[in-house]
Amino acid sequence: MPSQTLSQKLTASDVQKLDIQRVTPKLRWSATEIEALFDIPFNDLIFKAQTIHRENFDQNELQLSSLLSIKTGACPEDCKYCPQSARYQTGLKAERLMRVEKIVEAARKAKANGASRFCMGAAWRSPKDKDLTVVNEAVRQVKALGLETCATLGMLTQEQADSLSDAGLDYYNHNLDTSESFYKEVITTRTYQDRLDTLENVRNSGINVCSGGIVGMGESRSDRAGLIANLANLPVPPQSVPINNLVQVSGTPLADIEPVTDFEFIRTIAVARITMPTSYVRLSAGREAMNDQMQALCFLAGANSVFYGEELLTTNNASIEHDKKLMHELGMRPESI
């Protein structure tokens, strides 16, 4: 089979025969081809993903990101998974944008605990210019601490993305969440194209893209394949790809949805690694509910980044001490910048 293109639809058996390392950098993946990856026997899939991982990263290094909610709640969007939406009664108390000194204090603490990237999240549909002034100053001061900086602030215009770039922002997170066909089942207040437009603005500004999705919102396997296809086929695949396992929050429309199996989630990690070999694949929300064995399998499948700290915006995360113990048990070490 030629190394540069795949002209026919692939079955799981076909995909098993491919030299994945050789073709992936030159391949535009279809959703059908990615769904065929999901169908590979589990052990074979993990082996392929780990092989590719070792070709591109130190297999025992873990990139540690700390996430801080710098503006909490009262978001006008209707994302059915989100406790920060003003449309749902989740008991979350809305808070104003934090002062720069408080943000920098949290970043300093995160660095002392071993984080190398500091992510700032705000519950906005899109930031106002006066708010962006505060965020830009926070970016400058956090970056001065020697940390990589990341922000997730909602939709951005080109001018806003350029402003963040001028402040020195390293990464911007804006998830696609799911496939384009399933998207309307989860969100109606912004379109899939809105999200793609923001990612384009971020790329044009020179900021690294952080974009992934959420598993377990009632989507099918073909939707998960569609999400990964959309990410892998961006003009440049995201430099960071967070894979979230839905945290079911009481009061949100997805509070009682049937979760995916552990093995299906691990498969999603592996497929993301195979199709985006040079991207960081982040084991993100939902990790607090995972046992150590599941997390270890996710790392074996190619995850090489985690959110590090007791809270992810508004939901719980694994404790720092437990993460340190797990890394020691697995012989893993934090990535340095």
C-alpha positions as CSV (number, residue, x, y, z in Angstrom):
1,M,0.0,0.0,0.0
2,P,1.5,3.4,-0.9
3,S,2.9,5.5,2.0
4,Q,1.4,8.8,1.0
5,T,-2.3,8.2,0.3
6,L,-5.0,5.7,1.1
7,S,-7.4,5.6,-1.8
8,Q,-9.7,2.9,-0.4
9,K,-11.7,2.5,2.7
10,L,-9.9,0.5,5.4
11,T,-11.1,-2.4,7.5
12,A,-9.7,-3.1,10.9
13,S,-7.7,-5.9,9.3
14,D,-6.3,-3.5,6.7
15,V,-5.2,-1.0,9.4
16,Q,-3.5,-3.7,11.4
17,K,-1.2,-4.4,8.3
18,L,-0.2,-0.7,7.9
19,D,3.2,0.6,9.0
20,I,1.4,3.3,11.0
21,Q,4.6,5.1,11.9
22,R,5.5,5.5,8.2
23,V,2.2,6.7,6.8
24,T,0.7,8.8,9.6
25,P,2.7,12.0,9.0
26,K,1.5,12.0,5.3
27,L,-2.0,10.7,5.8
28,R,-5.3,12.6,5.8
29,W,-7.5,10.5,8.0
30,S,-11.2,9.8,7.1
31,A,-13.7,9.1,9.9
32,T,-14.1,5.6,8.4
33,E,-10.4,4.9,8.6
34,I,-10.3,6.1,12.2
35,E,-13.3,4.0,13.2
36,A,-11.4,1.1,11.8
37,L,-8.6,1.8,14.2
38,F,-11.1,1.6,17.1
39,D,-11.9,-1.9,15.9
40,I,-8.4,-3.3,16.2
41,P,-7.9,-5.8,19.0
42,F,-7.1,-4.0,22.1
43,N,-3.5,-5.3,22.6
44,D,-2.6,-4.6,19.0
45,L,-4.0,-1.1,19.2
46,I,-2.1,-0.3,22.4
47,F,1.1,-1.7,20.9
48,K,0.8,0.5,17.8
49,A,0.0,3.6,19.9
50,Q,2.9,3.0,22.3
51,T,5.3,2.4,19.3
52,I,4.4,5.7,17.8
53,H,4.6,7.4,21.2
54,R,8.2,6.2,21.6
55,E,9.1,7.5,18.2
56,N,8.1,11.1,19.2
57,F,8.3,11.4,22.9
58,D,10.2,10.2,26.0
59,Q,7.8,7.4,27.1
60,N,8.4,8.0,30.8
61,E,8.0,11.8,30.8
62,L,4.6,13.4,31.8
63,Q,3.8,17.0,31.0
64,L,2.1,18.5,34.1
65,S,-0.4,21.3,33.6
66,S,-2.2,23.3,36.3
67,L,-5.6,24.7,35.6
68,L,-7.1,27.7,37.3
69,S,-10.6,29.1,36.9
70,I,-9.9,32.9,36.7
71,K,-13.6,33.8,36.1
72,T,-16.2,31.3,37.3
73,G,-19.9,30.7,36.3
74,A,-22.7,32.7,34.7
75,C,-21.8,31.6,31.2
76,P,-24.6,32.3,28.7
77,E,-23.8,29.2,26.6
78,D,-26.0,26.1,26.9
79,C,-23.3,23.3,26.7
80,K,-25.2,20.4,28.3
81,Y,-22.1,19.1,30.2
82,C,-21.1,22.3,31.8
83,P,-21.8,23.3,35.4
84,Q,-20.8,26.9,34.6
85,S,-23.8,27.6,32.3
86,A,-26.2,30.1,33.8
87,R,-29.0,28.0,32.3
88,Y,-28.6,25.1,34.8
89,Q,-29.0,24.9,38.6
90,T,-25.8,23.2,39.7
91,G,-25.2,25.1,42.9
92,L,-22.1,26.8,41.5
93,K,-21.4,30.3,42.8
94,A,-20.5,32.8,40.1
95,E,-17.3,34.8,40.7
96,R,-15.8,37.8,39.0
97,L,-12.5,37.9,37.1
98,M,-9.6,37.4,39.5
99,R,-7.0,40.1,40.1
100,V,-3.7,39.6,38.4
101,E,-1.8,39.2,41.6
102,K,-4.1,36.3,42.7
103,I,-3.6,34.5,39.4
104,V,0.2,34.9,39.6
105,E,0.1,33.7,43.2
106,A,-1.7,30.5,42.1
107,A,0.8,30.1,39.2
108,R,3.7,30.4,41.6
109,K,2.2,27.6,43.8
110,A,1.6,25.4,40.8
111,K,5.2,25.7,39.7
112,A,6.4,24.9,43.2
113,N,4.3,21.7,43.0
114,G,6.0,20.6,39.7
115,A,3.7,22.0,37.0
116,S,5.4,23.3,33.8
117,R,2.3,24.7,32.1
118,F,-0.3,27.0,33.7
119,C,-3.7,27.2,32.2
120,M,-6.2,30.0,32.9
121,G,-9.9,29.4,32.2
122,A,-12.7,31.9,32.1
123,A,-16.5,31.2,31.7
124,W,-17.2,33.6,28.8
125,R,-18.8,33.2,25.4
126,S,-16.0,35.5,24.3
127,P,-13.9,38.0,26.3
128,K,-14.5,41.7,26.4
129,D,-11.5,43.9,25.6
130,K,-11.3,45.2,29.1
131,D,-11.1,41.7,30.5
132,L,-8.5,40.7,27.9
133,T,-6.3,43.5,29.2
134,V,-6.3,41.8,32.6
135,V,-5.6,38.4,31.1
136,N,-2.8,39.7,28.9
137,E,-1.1,41.1,32.0
138,A,-1.5,37.8,33.8
139,V,0.0,36.0,30.9
140,R,3.0,38.3,30.9
141,Q,3.6,37.8,34.7
142,V,3.0,34.0,34.7
143,K,5.3,33.6,31.7
144,A,8.0,35.6,33.6
145,L,7.9,32.8,36.3
146,G,9.3,30.4,33.7
147,L,6.0,28.6,33.1
148,E,4.3,27.9,29.7
149,T,1.0,29.7,29.5
150,C,-2.4,28.6,28.3
151,A,-5.8,30.2,28.3
152,T,-9.3,29.2,27.5
153,L,-11.6,32.2,27.2
154,G,-14.3,31.3,24.7
155,M,-14.4,32.5,21.1
156,L,-11.8,34.9,19.8
157,T,-11.6,37.4,17.0
158,Q,-8.4,37.7,15.1
159,E,-7.6,40.9,16.9
160,Q,-8.1,39.3,20.3
161,A,-5.9,36.3,19.3
162,D,-3.2,38.7,18.1
163,S,-3.4,40.6,21.5
164,L,-2.9,37.3,23.4
165,S,0.0,36.4,21.1
166,D,1.6,39.8,21.7
167,A,1.3,39.2,25.5
168,G,3.3,35.9,25.0
169,L,0.6,33.3,25.3
170,D,1.9,29.9,24.4
171,Y,-1.3,27.8,24.0
172,Y,-5.0,28.6,23.5
173,N,-7.5,25.9,24.4
174,H,-10.8,25.7,22.4
175,N,-12.2,22.2,22.2
176,L,-14.3,20.9,19.4
177,D,-16.0,18.7,22.0
178,T,-17.5,16.1,19.7
179,S,-18.2,15.3,16.0
180,E,-19.8,17.9,13.9
181,S,-22.9,15.6,13.4
182,F,-23.4,15.1,17.1
183,Y,-22.5,18.7,18.1
184,K,-26.1,20.0,17.9
185,E,-27.2,17.4,20.5
186,V,-24.9,19.1,23.1
187,I,-24.7,22.8,22.2
188,T,-27.0,25.2,20.3
189,T,-25.6,28.6,21.3
190,R,-22.6,28.5,19.1
191,T,-21.9,26.5,15.9
192,Y,-19.2,24.0,15.1
193,Q,-17.9,26.5,12.5
194,D,-17.6,29.2,15.3
195,R,-15.2,26.8,17.0
196,L,-13.2,26.2,13.9
197,D,-13.0,29.9,13.2
198,T,-11.5,30.6,16.6
199,L,-8.9,27.8,16.1
200,E,-8.0,29.4,12.8
201,N,-7.6,32.8,14.4
202,V,-5.4,31.3,17.1
203,R,-3.2,29.5,14.5
204,N,-2.9,32.7,12.4
205,S,-1.7,34.6,15.5
206,G,1.1,32.1,16.1
207,I,-0.2,30.7,19.3
208,N,-0.1,26.9,19.7
209,V,-3.5,25.2,19.5
210,C,-4.9,23.1,22.4
211,S,-8.1,21.4,21.2
212,G,-9.8,18.1,22.0
213,G,-13.1,16.7,23.1
214,I,-15.3,15.0,25.6
215,V,-16.0,11.3,25.7
216,G,-19.2,9.9,27.2
217,M,-21.9,12.5,26.3
218,G,-24.1,9.9,24.6
219,E,-22.2,10.0,21.3
220,S,-21.5,6.9,19.2
221,R,-18.1,5.4,18.4
222,S,-18.5,6.9,14.9
223,D,-18.9,10.3,16.6
224,R,-15.7,9.8,18.5
225,A,-14.0,8.8,15.2
226,G,-15.4,12.0,13.6
227,L,-14.1,14.2,16.4
228,I,-10.6,12.8,16.0
229,A,-10.7,13.1,12.3
230,N,-11.6,16.7,12.5
231,L,-8.8,17.4,14.9
232,A,-6.2,15.4,13.0
233,N,-7.2,17.0,9.7
234,L,-6.9,20.6,10.8
235,P,-4.3,22.5,8.7
236,V,-1.9,21.8,11.6
237,P,-3.0,19.2,14.2
238,P,-3.4,20.7,17.7
239,Q,-0.1,20.8,19.6
240,S,-2.1,19.6,22.6
241,V,-5.2,17.3,22.5
242,P,-7.1,17.0,25.8
243,I,-9.3,13.9,26.0
244,N,-12.0,14.4,28.7
245,N,-14.1,11.7,30.3
246,L,-17.4,13.4,31.0
247,V,-17.8,14.5,34.7
248,Q,-21.5,14.1,35.3
249,V,-22.6,17.1,37.3
250,S,-26.0,17.2,39.0
251,G,-28.2,19.8,37.5
252,T,-26.8,19.6,34.0
253,P,-28.7,17.8,31.2
254,L,-26.0,15.1,31.0
255,A,-26.0,14.3,34.7
256,D,-27.5,10.8,34.2
257,I,-26.1,9.8,30.8
258,E,-24.7,6.3,30.5
259,P,-20.8,6.5,30.6
260,V,-18.5,4.8,28.1
261,T,-16.6,1.8,29.3
262,D,-13.0,2.2,30.5
263,F,-11.7,0.3,27.6
264,E,-13.5,2.5,25.1
265,F,-12.0,5.6,26.7
266,I,-8.5,4.0,26.6
267,R,-9.1,3.2,22.9
268,T,-9.9,6.8,22.3
269,I,-6.6,7.9,23.8
270,A,-4.7,5.3,21.6
271,V,-6.5,6.4,18.4
272,A,-5.7,10.1,19.2
273,R,-2.0,9.1,19.6
274,I,-1.9,7.2,16.3
275,T,-3.5,9.9,14.3
276,M,-1.7,12.8,15.9
277,P,1.8,11.4,16.6
278,T,3.5,14.6,17.6
279,S,0.8,16.1,19.7
280,Y,0.6,16.0,23.4
281,V,-2.4,13.9,24.3
282,R,-3.8,15.0,27.7
283,L,-5.6,12.8,30.1
284,S,-8.0,15.5,31.3
285,A,-11.3,15.8,33.1
286,G,-12.7,12.7,34.8
287,R,-9.3,11.4,36.0
288,E,-10.3,11.8,39.6
289,A,-12.7,8.9,39.1
290,M,-10.1,6.6,37.4
291,N,-8.1,4.0,39.3
292,D,-4.4,3.8,38.9
293,Q,-4.5,0.9,36.6
294,M,-6.8,2.7,34.1
295,Q,-4.5,5.7,34.2
296,A,-1.5,3.5,33.6
297,L,-3.2,2.0,30.5
298,C,-3.9,5.5,29.3
299,F,-0.3,6.4,29.5
300,L,0.6,3.2,27.8
301,A,-1.9,4.1,25.0
302,G,0.0,7.4,24.5
303,A,-1.3,10.0,26.9
304,N,1.7,12.1,28.0
305,S,0.0,15.1,29.7
306,V,-2.3,15.5,32.7
307,F,-4.0,18.3,34.6
308,Y,-2.2,18.5,37.9
309,G,-3.9,19.8,41.0
310,E,-7.0,19.2,43.2
311,E,-9.5,21.1,41.0
312,L,-10.3,21.5,37.3
313,L,-12.1,24.8,36.9
314,T,-15.0,23.7,39.1
315,T,-14.7,19.9,39.3
316,N,-12.5,17.7,41.4
317,N,-9.2,16.3,40.2
318,A,-6.7,13.7,41.5
319,S,-4.6,15.0,44.4
320,I,-1.1,16.2,43.9
321,E,0.3,13.7,46.4
322,H,-1.5,10.8,44.8
323,D,-0.2,11.8,41.4
324,K,3.4,12.0,42.7
325,K,2.9,8.5,44.2
326,L,1.5,7.2,40.9
327,M,4.4,8.6,38.8
328,H,6.9,7.1,41.3
329,E,5.1,3.7,41.0
330,L,5.3,3.9,37.2
331,G,8.8,5.2,37.0
332,M,7.5,8.4,35.3
333,R,8.9,11.9,35.8
334,P,7.6,15.4,35.1
335,E,8.6,17.0,31.8
336,S,10.8,20.1,32.2
337,I,10.6,23.1,30.0
